[in-house]
Amino acid sequence: MVNFFSGGSTIPEYFFFWCYSGQNAIFNTPSYVNPDMDALIDGARAAAAVGDKEKYSRNVEGFISKAYDEVPRIPLFQPFLNVATQKNISGYAYWFHRQLDYRSIVKA
């Protein structure tokens, strides 16, 4: 399965919730289920909600370590988006999801 998903956020549990959580997340393409991983992801989300930085860090380190140990998915590459336009085109904006967004592009 080739899955083109990247976290659209700098929040570690965002990617792990959508791609590793056993709650049947849409991007959990390997159908990975591990109650320990779920507890770490849920723990990080709960700690973030109350601002407990120490507990948050422990949970994040835990689920990253578990992903490295179990390798439920293999990141092969990080694709690039190259954009070239004519001089009369402006408004291009880079988006974290690396998809071209035409809404801001204008022709002079």
Secondary structure, DSSP 8 states (H G I E B T S, - for coil): -------SSS-HHHHHHHHH-TTT-TT-TT----HHHHHHHHHHHHHHHHT-HHHHHHHHHHHHHHHHHH-SS-------------TTEE-----TT----GGG-EE-
